[in-house]
Amino acid sequence: FIADRREGIGVCGWILVSLSFLLVLITFPISIWACIKVIREYERAVVFRLGRVLSKKAKGPGLILILPCTDTFIKVDLRTVTCNIPPQEILTKDAVTTQVDGVLYYRIHSAISAVANITDVHSATFLLAQSTLRKVLGTQSLAQLLSGREEIAHSVKAILDNATEQWGIKVARVEIKDVRIPVAMQRAMAAEAEAAREARAKVVAAEGEMNASKTLKQASIVLSESPAGLQLRYLQTLTTLAAENNSTIVFPLPINMLESL
């Protein structure tokens, strides 16, 4: 990379640097205001001397000295950048069209690489995040997309980290915000879920009927062994009916009359 080049500025370059330094001494202390630059805590300055990177490490924070005639510098912000990925039209693995948007968090960890290796690092990262999101989601089915957002986000982050390393970018986090599916697909999924719930309800009701029939069978066996228990159960049923609905008229029959039936 450009930051790793070790060639010097040559004889002509040193002559120009010497003349620039001599000019600063002659016009001192007025020229000192053009030589001193203030770099904030969250910034770094990449200094170019006659078009070459002055050192392998960016300068700052604090005060830095530059030669006004031969040196130029570019400030680079090292704070975390939040990038909203707009909704992307995705065709999933099972041929369902969806719209997916997300959020990307990244920061610059190498100011020299971010300046010398790419023209616009923020625009390039933004476009790469969009294309990577579409590529990764195109290999997933709709069910995987809805249930595996964390795994998809980790996959996108790993791909972006590998691709932006030479740009001096460190991806901190990728989040999948929303997944939008067509209205017709939503209705079909709702109908499928409702049918599945109804099927489970019928299975549960059938199991309840089966268990109830087994219990009633056991109860009938117990009552057949004790005629007094059957009569007590009959009187308890009459009491329950009278308590629940007072307008009901009950004509109790003796148990002895029912034994012949």
MOBEL-V673157 format. One record per backbone hydrogen bond with DSSP energy under -1.0 kcal/mol. NH is the residue of the N-H (numbers start at 1). CO is the residue of the C=O. If there is no record, write none. Layout:
BEGIN
NH:CO ; NH:CO
END
This chain:
BEGIN
4:1 ; 5:2 ; 14:10 ; 15:11 ; 16:12 ; 17:13 ; 18:14 ; 19:15 ; 20:16 ; 21:17 ; 22:18 ; 23:19 ; 24:20 ; 25:21 ; 26:22 ; 27:23 ; 30:27 ; 31:27 ; 33:30 ; 36:32 ; 37:64 ; 39:62 ; 43:40 ; 44:76 ; 45:59 ; 46:74 ; 48:72 ; 49:52 ; 50:70 ; 52:49 ; 54:47 ; 59:45 ; 62:39 ; 64:37 ; 66:35 ; 71:67 ; 72:48 ; 74:46 ; 76:44 ; 78:42 ; 81:106 ; 83:104 ; 85:102 ; 88:100 ; 90:98 ; 92:96 ; 93:140 ; 95:92 ; 98:90 ; 99:180 ; 100:88 ; 101:178 ; 102:85 ; 103:175 ; 104:83 ; 105:173 ; 106:81 ; 107:170 ; 109:168 ; 110:168 ; 114:110 ; 115:111 ; 116:112 ; 117:113 ; 124:120 ; 125:121 ; 126:122 ; 127:123 ; 128:124 ; 129:125 ; 130:126 ; 131:127 ; 132:128 ; 133:129 ; 134:130 ; 135:131 ; 136:132 ; 137:133 ; 138:134 ; 139:136 ; 140:137 ; 145:141 ; 146:142 ; 147:143 ; 148:144 ; 152:148 ; 153:149 ; 154:150 ; 155:151 ; 156:152 ; 157:153 ; 158:154 ; 159:155 ; 160:156 ; 161:157 ; 162:158 ; 163:159 ; 164:160 ; 168:165 ; 169:164 ; 170:107 ; 172:105 ; 173:105 ; 175:103 ; 177:101 ; 178:101 ; 180:99 ; 186:182 ; 187:183 ; 188:184 ; 189:185 ; 190:186 ; 191:187 ; 192:188 ; 193:189 ; 194:190 ; 195:191 ; 196:192 ; 197:193 ; 198:194 ; 199:195 ; 200:196 ; 201:197 ; 202:198 ; 203:199 ; 204:200 ; 205:201 ; 206:202 ; 207:203 ; 208:204 ; 209:205 ; 210:206 ; 211:207 ; 212:208 ; 213:209 ; 214:210 ; 215:211 ; 216:212 ; 217:213 ; 218:214 ; 219:215 ; 220:216 ; 221:217 ; 222:218 ; 223:219 ; 224:220 ; 225:221 ; 230:226 ; 231:227 ; 232:228 ; 233:229 ; 234:230 ; 235:231 ; 236:232 ; 237:233 ; 238:234 ; 239:235 ; 240:236 ; 241:237 ; 242:238 ; 243:239 ; 244:240 ; 245:241 ; 248:245 ; 259:255
END
